[in-house]
């Protein structure tokens, strides 16, 4: 194998790892959102717990250092710098989705925001 073939093989393998790990995180995010919604709407989550989760997500939604730490860890596990950048936006979207779910539940239960 020549050097250029090895480089292209490495790039292909890294792209595959990034894609598979990103898809796994995305599917777990969707499953977690579904489970949170079902817990809230079946009445399994108490008002105190909902308020606590809402306040946690309110803080973490805009916390750049927390997002950067999680994206660095995800990037180290699944694909280096490009994976870390991809996972930064994926994790940011995840936090925003969780925040919106808790916010809608707080509004529906007439709890103070």
N, C-alpha and C positions, 0 to 999 in steps of 0.2 A: 504494500500500500504506500502510495506517495504521501508526502506531507500535506498537500492540499486535500486529498481524500480524507485523511485523518481529521483535519480541521473541520471539514464539512460534516463528517460523521459525529464529531463532538458537538457541533452546533445543533445538529438534528436531535441528538440524544438530550441535550439540555432543553431544547424547545419542547420536546415530548414530556420531560419531567415537569417543566413549568406548567404546561397545559393540563396534565393529569392532576397535579397538586391543586391548581386553580379550580379545576372542575370539581374536585373533591371538596374543597372549601365552599364553593358555591352551592353544591348540593346539601352540605351540612347546614349552611346558612338558611336555605329554604326550608329544610326539615325543622330546624330550630324555630323559625318564624311560625311555621304551622303549629308546632307544639305550644308555643307561647300563646298564640291566638286561641287555641282550643282550651288551654288552662284558664284563660281570662273569661271566655264566653261560656264555659261550663260552670263558672263560679267557684273553681278550685283555688283561685288566688284571692287571698283576703285583701281588704282595702289597705291595711298597713304594709303588707308586702308589695302591693302595687305602687304605693307611694314611694317606698324605699327603692324599688327598681327604677321608677321614673326618675327620681333624683340622681341615682347612680348614672343612668344613661344621659341625663342632662349634663352632668359634669364630664363624662367620658366622650360625649359626642364631639366636643370642640377641643379636646385635650390632644394637641399635636404631639407632645412627647410620648404619650401612651400609644398613639397610632404609629409613630416612628419605631418605637421599641418592638411592637408586634410585627410590623412589616420587616424589620431586620431579622427577627427570629424566623419568620416565615420564609424570607429570602435565603437564609442560611440553610434551611431545611430543603427548600424546593426551588433552587434555580439561580442563586446568586443575585447580582445587582438588578437585572431585568425582572426577575421574579419578585424581588423586594418592592420594586416600583409598582408592578402589577398588583401585588397583594396590599400595598398601601391604599390604593383606590378601592379595592374590593372590601377591605376591612372598614374603610371610611363609609362606604355604602351600607355595610352591615350595621354599623353603629347608628346610622341615620334611620334605617328601617326599624330597628328595635325602638329607637326613641319615638318614632311616629306611632308605632303600635301602642306603646305605653301611654302616649299622649292622648290617643283616641279613646283608650279605655278609661283614662282619668276623666275625660269630657263626658263620656257616656254614663259614668257613675256619679257625676256631679261632684267630683273631688277637687280641692283647690290645686291649681297649677302652681 
